[in-house]
Each structure stands twice: as C-alpha cells, then as structure tokens.
Amino acid sequence: MKLLSVVLPMYNSEKYADACIKNILSQSFKDYELIIIDDGSSDSTGLICEQFKYDSRVKYFYQPNGGSHKARNLGIKKSTGELITFVDSDDIIPSNYFEVLVNLYKNDIDCVFCDIYHQKHEGLVKNSFFNKEFVSLDTRKKITYMLSDDSFPAPYAKLFNLSKIRNLGHQFLERDNYFGFAEDFYFNSIYLINSEKLLYTNRTYYIYNKLNENSQCNNPSLDVQRRNNVDRAIVIYSILQY
C-alpha cells in the first residue's frame, strides 16, 4: 500500500494529459499511486493515459461522463493510501509538491495546505494565504474562517486524511438535478467542520490554470451560468442540512 493516493480526474484533456501525467510522475516523492479517472472522454485522453501503464503507480479507470464530482468520488473509492490529494488535469505542481506536504503531515493534523498561483493571460498571479513559512490553525473559528477565502474551497493544493474521509462517509456532493458546480466547497466545508487542526506552508505551491476555455467556470453560456447558480444554492442547502 502506498502512503499517498493522487486522484486525477480527466475529461477531454488531450491537450494537457501527457504533460500533466509526466509532471506528476517526475515528483521527488515516490511513495504514491496515481488514480486517473477518465470521465467519459470522447477525444484521445484515454489513449494518452494508457501509454503510462508501464509505471506500476498508475491506475487508469474509465466511467461514463458524470462530472468531476463523480470522477473524484470514484477516485476516492479506488484509493488505497493513508493520505489523499487531488490534481486537475490542466494544472501544474512543482517537483517538491508531494514531498513537502507529506513530510509536514502528522497524526494530529487533518489537512496540510499551501499557496495557489493562478495562471492568467498576464502571467502567474500568487494567492497567498499567510505571509509566514508555517501557520497552524487549531480552533474551530480559525478553521471555518478559511472557508471565506475564495481559493481555499478548491480541492487542490491540499493533503487530506483518507481514513478520516471514509470514517465520515464523506464524498463530493451527488444528488438529483445537481451538475457538480461548487462541489469542492461542499467537500471542504464538511471536512473542515469535522477537523481539529490544519497546517499551512509556503514551502511549495500549486499552479491553477485559469486559461482553460473548457473549464465550467469559464463557460460564457447563460444557460450554464444559470445552472451554476442553481448548483450553488444546492451546495449551500446541503451544507446547512448537514
């Protein structure tokens, strides 16, 4: 069993798949499994992923298209590590990313997280949580405060305890008439409500690609935007129900 499970959902990601997988496999930390969930891609994403099966750490699974929330949930089910982290197929992580996060993890810590860089047309824009090398958050008020930061609700740039997720019976939100927008805010909210301690570090970072035109967040369609607003309401209602 590997110490870390890395869940990588993909949907029509042929433009990014090869570079993304190579980026992950070149990490300085080696004790991990890479769980690739192909969410019903209709392009060459699957063929690209198949080329990496020579590496025993790579596990590839295909599912009919259901959205990134369902792909991540399948990734959680297929993971066998003690710890789990999520990477998006169009994003980039530095070579020390896993090593830094895993080395900081201790049994009394529920989540280790780091800064996020946004890849925009004008270049990399840094989103810093704190101006310190390390920050420990160990009160409910401090932990729930993090949810008010626009970047924290994202599933990436974080290391979670997989056993804790399973003991909670937790997953990304799935319900009728829900299309998956803001599923990360639901996931992090429930996880943090049940957490006692977080640890922040600026020793590494995560580069989030905001230039991907296929991203649901960048879709200019009014119908999609209306659907996203309905999804937001469903997420908030689901958190309040919890």
C-alpha positions in Angstrom: 0.0 0.0 0.0 1.3 3.4 -0.9 1.3 6.3 1.6 -0.3 8.8 -0.8 -3.1 8.5 -3.3 -3.3 11.1 -6.0 -6.6 11.5 -7.7 -6.6 12.9 -11.3 -10.0 13.4 -13.0 -9.9 13.9 -16.7 -12.4 14.8 -19.3 -11.4 15.5 -23.0 -8.0 16.5 -21.7 -5.9 15.5 -24.7 -4.3 19.0 -24.7 -2.9 18.6 -21.2 -2.9 14.9 -20.3 0.6 14.0 -21.4 2.3 16.9 -19.7 0.2 16.6 -16.6 0.9 12.9 -16.0 4.7 13.4 -16.7 4.6 16.3 -14.2 3.2 14.1 -11.5 5.4 11.1 -12.3 8.5 13.4 -12.0 7.9 14.2 -8.4 10.7 13.9 -5.9 8.4 11.9 -3.6 7.8 8.4 -4.9 5.6 6.6 -2.5 2.3 7.3 -4.1 -0.3 5.8 -6.5 -1.8 7.9 -9.3 -5.5 7.2 -9.7 -6.6 8.5 -13.2 -10.4 8.7 -13.7 -11.4 9.3 -17.3 -14.9 10.9 -17.1 -16.2 9.7 -20.4 -13.7 11.5 -22.7 -14.5 11.4 -26.4 -11.0 12.5 -27.6 -7.6 10.8 -27.2 -7.4 11.3 -23.5 -7.8 7.6 -22.8 -5.1 6.6 -25.3 -2.6 9.0 -23.8 -3.3 7.7 -20.3 -2.9 4.1 -21.4 0.7 4.9 -22.5 1.7 5.4 -18.9 0.5 2.0 -17.6 4.2 0.8 -17.7 4.5 2.7 -14.4 3.1 0.5 -11.6 1.9 3.6 -9.7 -0.5 4.5 -12.5 -4.1 3.1 -12.2 -6.5 4.1 -15.0 -10.3 3.9 -14.7 -13.0 4.9 -17.2 -16.5 5.9 -16.3 -19.4 7.3 -18.4 -19.4 11.1 -18.3 -20.9 12.3 -15.0 -18.9 15.3 -14.0 -15.7 16.0 -12.0 -17.6 15.4 -8.7 -18.5 11.8 -9.6 -15.0 11.3 -11.1 -13.4 12.4 -7.8 -15.7 10.2 -5.8 -14.7 7.2 -7.9 -11.1 8.2 -7.3 -11.7 8.2 -3.5 -13.2 4.7 -3.7 -10.3 3.3 -5.7 -7.6 4.9 -3.5 -5.7 2.8 -1.0 -3.3 5.3 0.6 -3.3 6.8 4.1 -3.4 10.3 2.6 -5.1 11.7 -0.5 -4.7 14.7 -2.7 -6.4 16.0 -5.9 -4.8 17.4 -9.0 -6.7 18.8 -12.0 -5.5 17.7 -15.5 -4.7 21.2 -16.8 -2.7 22.4 -13.7 1.0 22.2 -12.7 2.7 21.2 -9.5 6.4 21.8 -8.7 8.7 18.8 -8.3 8.7 19.0 -4.5 4.9 19.4 -4.1 4.1 15.9 -2.7 7.3 15.7 -0.7 6.7 19.0 1.2 3.0 18.2 2.0 3.6 14.6 3.1 6.7 15.5 5.2 4.6 18.0 7.2 1.8 15.6 7.9 1.4 14.4 11.4 -1.3 12.2 13.0 -2.9 15.2 14.8 -3.2 17.2 11.6 -6.3 16.9 9.4 -5.2 18.9 6.4 -2.0 20.4 5.1 -2.4 23.1 2.5 -0.2 25.6 0.5 -0.4 28.7 -1.7 -2.0 28.8 -5.1 -0.8 30.6 -8.2 -3.3 31.5 -10.8 -2.1 31.1 -14.4 -3.7 34.1 -16.3 -3.0 35.9 -19.5 -0.8 38.3 -17.7 1.2 35.5 -16.1 1.3 33.9 -12.7 -0.7 35.7 -10.0 0.0 34.5 -6.5 -2.7 33.9 -4.0 -1.1 33.8 -0.6 -2.9 32.7 2.5 -0.4 33.9 5.0 3.0 35.7 5.0 4.7 33.1 7.0 6.5 29.8 6.4 4.1 27.8 8.6 0.8 28.6 10.2 -1.1 26.2 12.4 -4.9 26.6 12.8 -6.3 24.6 15.7 -9.6 26.3 16.7 -13.0 25.9 15.1 -13.2 29.7 14.5 -9.9 29.8 12.6 -10.6 26.6 10.6 -14.1 27.8 9.5 -12.7 31.2 8.7 -10.6 29.6 5.9 -13.8 28.8 4.0 -14.3 32.5 3.5 -11.1 32.7 1.4 -12.0 32.4 -2.3 -9.3 29.9 -3.1 -9.5 27.6 -0.1 -12.7 25.7 -1.1 -10.9 24.2 -4.1 -9.9 20.5 -3.7 -6.4 21.0 -4.9 -3.4 22.5 -3.0 -4.3 20.3 0.0 -3.5 17.0 1.6 -6.3 15.1 3.3 -6.5 12.1 5.6 -8.2 9.3 3.6 -9.3 7.3 6.6 -11.0 10.4 8.0 -12.9 10.9 4.8 -14.1 7.3 4.9 -14.9 7.3 8.6 -17.1 10.3 7.9 -18.8 8.6 5.0 -17.8 11.7 3.1 -17.6 12.4 -0.6 -18.1 15.2 -3.2 -21.8 16.1 -3.4 -24.0 13.9 -5.6 -27.8 14.4 -5.8 -30.6 14.7 -8.3 -30.6 17.7 -10.6 -27.1 18.6 -9.5 -24.4 19.1 -12.1 -21.3 19.4 -10.0 -20.6 23.1 -9.8 -19.1 24.2 -6.4 -18.8 20.6 -5.3 -15.4 21.4 -3.9 -16.9 24.0 -1.5 -19.3 21.3 -0.2 -16.4 18.8 0.2 -14.1 21.1 2.1 -16.9 22.6 4.3 -17.9 19.2 5.6 -14.3 18.1 6.0 -13.4 21.2 7.9 -16.5 21.1 10.2 -15.1 17.8 11.4 -11.4 18.9 11.6 -9.4 20.0 14.6 -6.1 21.2 13.1 -4.8 22.5 9.8 -1.3 23.3 8.8 -0.3 25.8 6.2 3.1 26.1 4.4 4.6 28.4 1.8 7.4 25.9 1.0 5.5 24.7 -2.1 2.6 25.8 -4.2 0.0 24.8 -6.8 -0.5 26.4 -10.2 -4.1 26.6 -11.2 -4.8 27.1 -14.9 -7.5 29.8 -15.4 -6.9 29.9 -19.2 -8.6 26.6 -20.0 -11.6 27.6 -22.1 -13.3 24.2 -21.4 -13.5 24.9 -17.7 -17.0 25.1 -16.4 -16.1 28.3 -14.6 -15.1 29.9 -18.0 -18.2 28.8 -19.9 -20.0 32.1 -21.1 -23.3 30.3 -21.8 -26.1 31.9 -19.9 -27.8 28.5 -19.5 -24.6 27.2 -17.9 -24.3 30.2 -15.7 -27.9 29.8 -14.5 -27.3 26.1 -13.9 -24.2 27.0 -11.9 -26.2 29.4 -9.7 -28.7 26.6 -9.0 -25.8 24.3 -8.1 -24.5 26.9 -5.7 -27.9 27.0 -4.0 -28.0 23.2 -3.7 -24.5 23.2 -2.2 -25.3 25.8 0.4 -28.6 24.0 1.3 -26.8 20.7 1.6 -24.2 22.2 4.0 -27.0 23.6 6.1 -28.7 20.3 6.1 -25.6 18.7 7.4 
